[in-house]
Amino acid sequence: MTLRPVVPPAMRAYYDDWHMSPGLSCNGFLFLTGMTGKRPDGVLSADPATQIREAFQQVNAVLEEAGLSFGHVVELTSYHKGLRDHLEVFQEIHADYVQEPYPAWTAIEVAGFVTEGVIVELRVIAREA
């Protein structure tokens, strides 16, 4: 088994300070750490649409660092604080990123996240080409 961390330059602090890989390649799959709407520079918007889009952009950055795209995603789990408050906007933004054949998707309501004010976290598994 070969493990290879996937670390976009803007996310290097996650690897060095938190001791976690934004993505970890293993046996033909890429497993992503949960990505929230808090940018790597620490900025967190209070706007749900901005947070959701930022979470998808961070997922995209890890996929691109691995040479992949959303077309390689096989499973998406979205964790939401206030799921019903922002599900419609989430679905709109989700549609901007996912590609056919659509990945499996589970949406889960949670009580909260490490960072106060975060409303969504995305966990992704992608199949490497």
N, C-alpha and C positions, 0 to 999 in steps of 0.2 A: 504494500500500500504506500503510495506516494502522496504526501500532503504538501501543498504549496500555498502560502498566504498570498492574497491579492489585496494590495494596499495602494489605492490612488494617492498621489502625493499630498493632496489636501487633507487626507484622513490618516496621515502618518502618526499623529498624536494618539489615535485610538490604539494603534499597535504598540507604540512605545510606552504610553502612560497607563492605558487601561489593560494592556496585555491581551488584546483580542484582535483578531483579523477581521477587517470589514468583509472580506470574502475568504473562503478556504476551499481550494480545489482538492478534490479527493475522488479518485477512481471514475473520472468522467463526469462528475457533478461539481457544481459550484454552490456552496452553501453560504448565504449571506447573513451577517449579523443584522439584527433588527435595526432598521433605519427610521428615524423620526424626522419631523419637520425642523428640528434644530440643526442649523448649518454647522459645518466643521469649525467655522470661526466663532461659534457661540450665539449667533443671532437666532432668535425665535420670534416669529411673527405671531400676533394675536389673531390674525385672520385665518380661519380654517382652510380656505382655498389655498392660500399661500403656503401654509404648513403642509398640506397634503401634497401639493405640487413639489415642494422641496424634498419631501420624503421620496417621491418617485424619482426625482432628479438624482438624489444620492444613490438610490438603487442603480440607476442608469450609469452613474460614474463607476461603480464597482464592476458592473457587467462590461462596460467598455474597456476598463483596465485589463479584464480577462480576455478581451477580444470577442465578447459576446454582445447580444442585444436582448431586448424584451422578447424577441421571437424564440429565444432559448429557454425562457422561463417555463417550468413545468408545474410549479406550485407556488401560490402566494397565500400567505396568512396575514390578514390585517387585524390589528388590535386597535380598538377605538375606545376613547373616553367620551361618552355622549354620542354613541353610534347613531341614534335616530336623528340627532341634531344636525349631522353633517353627511349622512349616507348619500343623499342625492348629489351633492357636490363631489363627494368621493367617487361615485360612479361615473360622473362626467369626466373627471381627471383620469381615472382608471382607464376609460375608453381611449384617451389620448396616447396611452403607453402600451397596453397589452395588444398582442397580435394573434391572429388565428394561426394554428388552432389555439384557442384560448386556454390558459393554464387553469388547473384546479384552483379554487379560491374559497377560503373560509374566512368569515368576518366574525370577530369575537369582541364582545363588550368587556372592558376591564375597569377597575377602580381608579387606576392612575399609573403614572410612569415615574422614572427616576427624576426627570426634569419637570418641575412645576410648570403647568401651562401647556404641555404637550398633549395633543388630542389623538394622534395616530402613530402607530409604528408598523412597519412592513417587514415581514420575514419572507425571504425568497429562496427557492431552490431552482437552479438552472441546470440544464443538460449541456455539457460542452460538445462542440461540434466534432 
